[in-house]
């Protein structure tokens, strides 16, 4: 039976660099405050009306496809993970297919909405497709354009200073080399605190208040009387909200748990890891996880300092950058792990 290898990696980040000092111009914050709480120094913002999650994904995809030794037409399935799609619908998968110019092959495209865990979830899904023999060259992408939907006022600083834009991509293929490729993946969720890290609008109940009135389908006149923009306009539910302390506590518990789950399943211990690439949510979380697993600095890759939190894109961006820097070599045991909104979390163990 085949396993799944990562045959090519690539990433793209916009040219525009936004520093903590830049954010100080529009909100009451400071470089020290942001660094102390997140480790972030700067992030990238895409060009509004020129770049989108799809266009960034296309740039990352072209690099990954080339490094895999393929042509665009060789891709037989697309998986696209994002929380900031170009449109509410359709999803970005078909848009990426069009952007790459491979619509004639009419391959399938799947969109994943698991926020920070989206790439790991997509990796697990792709792994099953590859091992079953259904597909041979899967393009898996994580891409985000957070800058289009953040609250750049003091009210929103606790969230807005954390996020950046960018895209990462991998090409997945079958391999028959024993012990190589994706060894195991593990996915989890708990919706108990779903609203503690969320953007509540647009949503079917997020924008309007509908009184408890017993009627069938309301008339146009009745609609004009009862629809009130209370949540949307007054409570600002079209901006992301986060209970930072709750998220931090959950993350530092679930990250080590799901990493140990993967290691145990594959018969390994933390010392066997050659490189841990965690989702770049917060440098303090990554440092806590590193300490709990007793991993030295050279075995953990972080780049949140430069790019901020790019949610679904953060792991493929970091993995690609680590590979380019020579920190991921053939035969290395690489662990990927993520935790985020939902809450959802997951891990993957890969023999490179």
N, C-alpha and C positions, 0 to 999 in steps of 0.2 A: 504493500500500500504506500502511496506517495504521502509526503508531508508538504508543507507550504514554506517556501523561502521568500525572503525579501530580495528581489532581483535588482531593484533600482530605487534610489531615493532622490528627492529634490525639494527645494523650498524657494519661496519668494516672499520678500517683505518690501513694502513700499519705500520710496526714497525719503519721504518726509519724516524727519526725526523730531519728536516732541519730547522735550525734557521736563523734568519736574518744575524747573524754573519757568518754563512756558505756561504750565498749568497755574502757577502762582499769579499769573496776570489776569486770570478770569475767575478764580475762586480763592477763598481763604484757606490756604494750605501752605506747606513749606517742603523744601527738599528733604530736610531732616525728618519730618513727620512721615513722608511717604517711604523713605528708605528704611526707617526704623520698623515700620509695620509690614513692609512687603519686600524690601530689598530692591525695588525697582528704581532705576535711574532715568531711563528713557523708554520710549515706545515708538512704534511707527504708525502713521495714519495714512490711509489711502487717499488718492485724489477724488474728491467728491464729483459725481457725475461722469467721471472718466474710468475709475476702477471700481470693481465690484468683487464680491466673493468668488464669482465665476471667473472673471478675468484673471484674478490672482491665482486661482486654482489651475487655470490653463498654463500659466507660466511655470508653476511648480511641476505640473504634470509633464510638460515637454522635457524638462530636465530628467525626471525620473524615468521616462520612457526611453530616452536616449541612453541613459546609464544602464538600462536593462538590455540594451542591444536590440531594441525593437523599433518598429514603425508604429505610428498612431493607429494604423488600420489593423494592427495585430491585437489590440485591446478587444476583449470579448465581453467585458462587463465593467460597469462603473459603480462605485459606492462613494457617495458624497456625504460627509458629516459636517454640519454647521448649525448654529443657532441664529445666524444672521443672514438668511437667504436673500437673494436678489428680489424675489417676489414671495408673498405669502403662499401662493401656489401659482404655477407649478414649481416643483423643487429644482434645486440646482443641478441635479444629475443630468437631466436632458439639456440644460443650458450649457453645461460643460461639454457634452457630446457635440453640440452645435458649434461651440467655440473652437473645439479641436478639429472640426471639419470631418467628423466621422459618422455622419448621420446615415450615409448610404448603407452601412452595415447593419443598421437597425438593432444594435446591441441593447441589452437591458440596462437600466439605470435605477439605482436604489438610493433613496435619501434617508439619512439617519439623523434623528433629533434627540441625541443623548448628551448634548452640551459638552462639558469638559471630558466626559467619558466616551464621546462619540467615536474617536479614532480607535480606541481599544475595542469597543463594540463592533465597529466595522471590520477590524482585523479578525475578530472571532468569527463573524459571519462569512468573510471571504475565505477563511481557513476551511470552513465546512464545504463551501462550494468547490474549492480546489481539491480537497481530499476525496470528494465524491466523484471527481472527474467531470463535473458539469462545465467548469470553465478552466482555462489554462493561463490566461493573462489578465488579471484583474487590476484595475486602476483604483486605488483607494486614496481619497483626498480628504483633508480637513482644511477648511478655509473660513476665515472670519473677518468681518468688517464692523468692528464694534463702534468705531468713531461716529458712525451715522446715527446712533441711537442712545448716546449717553447724556446725562444731565450735567452740563458744564457750568454748574453754579455751586455755591458752597453747600447747598442742600444735598447735592449728589456726590460730593467729593469722596465719600467712603467707598463708593463703587467706581466712579469714573476714573480715578487715578490709577486703577489696577489694570485696565484693559488696553490692548493694542490690536493692530490689524496684521494679517499675514496668512500665508497658505503653505501647507506641506503635503507631499504626495509620495506614495510608494507604489511600485509594481510588484504584484505577487504572482508567483509561478509554482508549479509542482516540482519537487525534487525527490529523487529516489536514493539519495545519499543517507544512509542510516545515521540517525542521531542529529541530523541537520534540519534547520528550519524552525517553524513554530512548534515548540514542545507541548505547550499547554496554554489555554486561556481560561479566565474565570470572570464571570459577570454577576453583578449583584445590584439590587435596588431596594429602597425603602421610601415610600411616598408619604410617610407620616408628616414630614416637615416640608412638603413640596413648595409652599408659598414663602419659605424663608430665604430662598434664593431663586428669584423668578422675575419675569416680566409679564404682568397679568393682562395687558392689552397689547395687540388686538386679541380678543377672545370672545366666545359667544355670550359670556355673561360679564365680561370685564368693563365694557364701555358704557352701559346704561343701567339705570335702576328701574326695575319693573315692579310696581306695587302688587301686593297679593290680592288680585281682583279675579273673581270667578267669571270668566267669559271665554268664548271660543276664539276664533280668529278676530283680532281687533280691527275696527275700521280705521281708515286714514285719519279721521278726526280724533278718534281715541288715541291713536299713536302720537299725534301731536301734543296731546295733553299729558301723557304718562311717561314718555321717554325723557329722562333728565340726564344730562352729561355730568353726573356727580362724581363717579369714580374717575372717569377719564380726564376731566379737566381739573377738578378740585384736588384729587388725591394723587395725580400724576402717575397713574398706573401704566402709562406708556413708557416709563423709564424702569430700568432694572432696580430691584430692591434686594437687600441682603442683610441677614443677621450675621455679621462677621464672626462674632464669638462662637455662635452655634456651629457655623461652618468649619471654623478652625478646630473645634473640639472633635467634631465628627471625622474630619479629614485625618487628623493625627492618630485616630484610632483605626479607621478603616484602611488607610494606606498600608501600614505594616501588616495588618491581618491578611489582606488580599495578596500581598507580595509573598508572605510566608506560605499561604495556601498554594501558590504556584510552585514555589520551591519544593514544598513537601510532596506535591503530586509528581514532580519530576525527579524526586530523589536527591535534591540538592539542599545546601545550607547557604546562609547569606555570604559566607566567605567565598563561595564558588562564583558569585556574580563578578563578571569583568566590568560591566557598566550598568548602572541603574539610570534610566531616563524617566524621571517622573513628570507628570503633567505639571506645567509651570504655572501653578496657581498662586503661590506665595513662597518666597525664598525661606521664610521662617518655618513653613510646613515641611519643605524639603529637607531643611537642616534637622528638624526634629525627627523625621523618618530616618535620615542618615544616621543620626546618633543612636536611635533605638535598634537599628540593624548592625551597628558598630562597623560601618563602612568608612574607609578612608576617603579623603577628598577626591583622589584620582579615580575613584570608582563611581562617582555621582556626577552627572552632567546637568548643569543649570545654565540657562541663558535668559532667564526672566529679567535680569538686570538691564538687558538691551531691548527686549521686545515686549515686556509686560506679559499679561495673561492673554494668550490668543486662543483660549478654550480648546475647541476640537483640533485646531491647527498646532497646538503647542508641542505635542509629542513628535509628530512628523517633522516639524521645523527643527526641534532639538536633535532628533535622531539624524537628520540629514547633516546638520552642522557638525555634530560629533563625528560622523563618518568622514566628512570633508577634512576634519582636523586630524584624522588618523587615530581617533579614539575608539573606533569600532573596526575590528580586524576579523578576518576569517577564522572561525573556530571559537570566537568569543561567546560567552554566555551573557546575553543582554536581557535585562528585565525592564518592561514598560508597565507603568501603573498610573491610574487616574482616579480622581474623585471629584464630583461636582453636582450641579443642580439636579434635583429629583427626589431624594439624593440617589445618584447612581455611581457605581465605582467598579473597577475591573483591573485585571492584570494580564500580562502575557509574558511568557518566557521563550526566548528565541536563541537558538544556536546558530550564530552567523555563518 
